[in-house]
Amino acid sequence: MWEYFGPDFAFDVVKGVVAGIASMAFQVVAPRTFRAAKQLRARWVARKAARRATRRVRSNAVANDER
């Protein structure tokens, strides 16, 4: 009797173990990934704001020199 459903049962057990390990790995990696993405976006926005500020200062300096 085991020879009929034993291989299917073993395959299902292995699939469950692999799925469980993948789920646990995702739960460990996901918060770190989101944190890294958040930091990357914050740096990107800060760099963009700094560029805008620099352009404003330069354009104001040029406008003041022309007067």
Phi, psi and omega in degrees: 000320179297330182294342180276312183249000178298311179297321178295319179296315179297318179298318178295322178295316180296318177299319179295319178295315179297317179296320178296317178295318179297320179296316179295320179296318178297320180294332177280318187279326186302311180298322178294320180295314179296321178296317179295319178295321179295317178295320179298316179295320179297317178296319180298314181294319180296319180294319179296318179295322179294321178297316179299316181297319179296318179296319179297316180298315180295318180292324176292323179294319178294317179296322180288328179289333183283341183282000000 
